[in-house]
């Protein structure tokens, strides 16, 4: 039979040929599925099982999606920090606090990306994340971030600060084993509240005044100490006047 110049033989549509075509289609379908999961880096036996079972294939694909998400740098903010990390309860997290204007942050960008693609880091299910500090003030307050870049490691409810050089090899060594040199670390701070914010500002002011009093800030520091003393003195005088006036009114009554 000729259809538009193409020759179709009648025996292609016999029952025997139809059965052969069906078998060939299934084999080809399994071959395509087997080929499509080569990127999952699993054993040949698992690949054959996945090709034969859509359910197994679905499980492997979901695992692949999770692995892929772990390999990417997660960009966290005040709004999504806790929700994103809680989505990976069995994972640890390395978090870089950085700023776009920070030269050192820009210099270590490639090394940090290399770390996120490291196979050992992925195998240990470690999330590699980044926070833009200036646009996430609550997280900066929560983790007491005073300079950029600052790298913290969150694992099993404890926090460890990385203080080494910004190379992918050294950061990998830290998250895999090196953090243990800091003992038990410290507890991960709770989300920021109004009281936490006031407490942070008080500690920051006390720290700055301490540096100024020791002369570490030069003449600017001395001026800061002088002005702070003036303000505290005026507040003290005002409180004394209020107390005297209140006492006189009580006597009159």
C-alpha positions in Angstrom: 0.0 0.0 0.0 1.4 3.4 -0.9 0.5 6.4 1.2 2.0 9.8 0.1 5.0 8.0 -1.4 5.7 5.9 1.7 5.4 2.2 1.4 3.5 0.3 4.2 3.5 -3.4 4.1 0.3 -5.2 5.1 2.1 -7.7 7.4 2.9 -4.8 9.7 -0.7 -4.9 10.9 -0.9 -8.7 11.5 -1.5 -9.9 15.1 2.0 -11.3 15.3 3.5 -8.1 14.1 1.4 -6.1 16.5 2.6 -8.2 19.4 6.2 -7.7 18.3 5.6 -3.9 18.0 4.1 -3.8 21.5 7.1 -5.7 23.0 9.5 -3.3 21.1 7.6 -0.2 22.4 7.8 -1.4 26.0 11.5 -2.2 25.7 12.2 1.2 24.1 10.2 2.9 26.8 12.2 1.2 29.5 15.4 2.1 27.6 14.4 5.7 27.6 13.6 5.7 31.2 16.8 3.9 32.1 18.8 6.4 30.1 17.0 9.3 31.7 18.1 8.3 35.2 21.8 7.9 34.4 22.3 11.3 35.9 21.1 10.0 39.3 24.4 8.1 39.7 22.8 4.9 41.0 23.7 1.3 40.5 22.7 -0.6 37.3 20.4 -2.8 39.3 18.6 0.3 40.7 18.4 1.7 37.2 16.8 -1.5 35.9 14.3 -1.5 38.8 13.5 2.2 38.2 13.0 1.5 34.5 10.5 -1.3 35.3 8.6 0.5 38.0 7.2 4.1 37.7 6.9 4.2 41.5 10.6 3.5 42.1 11.5 6.0 39.3 9.3 8.7 41.1 11.2 8.0 44.4 14.5 8.3 42.7 13.5 11.5 40.9 12.3 13.1 44.2 15.7 12.1 45.7 17.4 13.7 42.8 15.4 17.0 43.2 16.4 17.1 46.9 20.1 16.5 46.1 20.0 19.2 43.5 18.4 21.6 45.9 21.1 20.8 48.4 23.8 21.6 45.8 22.5 25.1 45.2 23.3 28.1 47.4 20.1 29.0 49.2 19.4 32.7 49.5 17.8 33.3 52.9 16.1 36.4 54.3 14.3 37.5 57.5 11.0 36.2 56.0 12.1 32.7 54.9 15.0 31.7 57.1 13.2 29.4 59.6 10.7 28.1 57.1 13.4 27.0 54.6 15.7 25.4 57.2 12.8 23.6 58.8 12.0 22.0 55.4 15.3 20.1 55.8 15.2 18.8 59.4 17.8 16.2 58.8 20.3 18.6 57.3 23.0 20.9 58.7 23.4 24.4 57.3 26.4 26.6 56.6 25.2 30.2 56.4 27.3 33.1 55.0 26.3 36.6 56.0 27.6 38.9 53.3 27.1 42.3 51.7 27.2 43.3 48.1 29.6 46.1 48.9 32.0 43.8 50.8 35.2 43.2 48.9 36.1 40.1 50.8 32.6 38.7 50.2 33.0 39.2 46.5 36.4 37.6 46.5 35.2 34.4 48.1 32.1 34.0 46.0 33.6 31.4 43.6 35.0 29.4 46.5 31.6 29.4 48.2 29.9 28.2 45.0 32.5 25.4 44.7 31.7 24.4 48.2 28.0 24.1 47.4 28.8 21.7 44.5 31.2 19.6 46.6 30.2 15.9 46.6 31.3 15.3 50.2 29.2 18.2 51.3 26.2 17.0 49.4 26.6 13.5 50.7 26.6 14.7 54.2 23.3 16.6 53.4 24.7 20.0 54.3 22.8 23.1 53.1 25.0 25.9 51.8 23.1 29.2 52.3 23.7 33.0 52.0 22.1 35.9 53.8 22.4 39.5 52.6 23.0 41.1 55.9 21.9 44.8 55.2 18.5 43.6 53.9 18.0 41.1 56.7 18.5 43.1 59.9 16.6 40.7 62.1 18.9 37.8 61.2 21.9 40.0 61.7 20.7 41.0 65.2 19.7 37.4 66.0 23.1 36.0 65.2 25.1 39.0 66.4 26.6 39.8 63.0 29.1 42.7 63.3 31.2 42.3 60.2 31.2 40.7 56.7 31.8 38.1 55.7 30.7 36.0 58.8 30.1 32.3 58.4 28.2 30.2 60.9 27.5 26.5 60.9 24.2 25.2 62.3 24.1 21.6 63.3 21.8 19.7 65.7 20.5 22.8 67.4 24.0 24.2 68.0 25.9 27.0 66.3 29.6 27.2 65.3 31.4 30.1 63.8 34.0 29.5 61.0 37.1 31.7 61.4 39.4 30.1 58.9 40.5 31.2 55.4 37.8 31.4 52.8 38.7 28.4 50.6 36.3 25.7 49.7 38.7 23.0 51.0 39.1 24.5 54.4 35.4 25.3 54.7 34.6 21.7 53.7 36.9 20.4 56.4 35.2 22.6 58.9 31.7 21.4 58.2 32.6 17.8 58.0 34.8 17.5 61.1 36.5 20.7 62.1 33.6 22.2 63.9 34.1 19.7 66.6 37.2 21.6 67.8 34.8 24.2 69.2 33.3 21.7 71.6 29.5 21.9 71.9 29.3 25.3 70.3 26.4 27.6 71.4 22.7 27.2 71.2 21.1 28.6 68.1 19.5 31.9 69.0 15.7 32.2 69.0 14.0 34.5 66.5 14.4 38.1 67.3 11.9 39.9 69.6 11.6 43.5 70.8 13.4 42.6 74.0 16.2 40.9 72.1 16.5 44.0 69.9 16.9 46.3 72.9 19.3 44.0 74.5 21.4 43.8 71.3 21.6 47.6 70.9 22.6 47.9 74.6 25.4 45.4 74.2 26.5 46.9 70.9 26.6 50.4 72.5 28.5 49.1 75.5 31.0 47.4 73.3 31.5 50.5 71.2 32.0 52.7 74.2 34.5 50.2 75.7 36.5 50.4 72.5 36.3 54.2 72.5 37.4 54.4 76.2 40.4 52.2 75.4 41.4 54.6 72.6 40.9 52.1 69.8 38.7 54.6 67.9 41.0 57.6 68.2 39.7 61.1 68.8 36.3 60.1 67.5 36.0 57.5 70.3 37.0 60.1 72.9 34.3 62.5 71.6 31.8 59.6 71.7 32.6 59.0 75.4 32.4 62.7 76.2 29.0 63.1 74.5 27.7 59.9 76.2 28.8 61.2 79.6 27.1 64.6 78.9 23.8 62.8 77.9 23.9 60.5 81.0 24.6 63.5 83.2 21.7 65.5 81.8 19.4 62.5 82.3 20.6 62.2 85.9 20.0 65.9 86.6 16.5 65.6 85.0 15.6 62.6 87.2 16.8 64.4 90.3 14.7 67.5 89.5 11.6 65.2 88.9 12.2 63.4 92.2 12.5 66.8 94.1 9.3 68.1 92.6 7.4 64.9 93.3 8.6 65.0 97.0 7.5 68.6 97.5 4.1 67.8 96.0 3.7 64.9 98.4 4.6 67.2 101.4 2.0 69.7 100.3 -0.7 67.0 100.2 
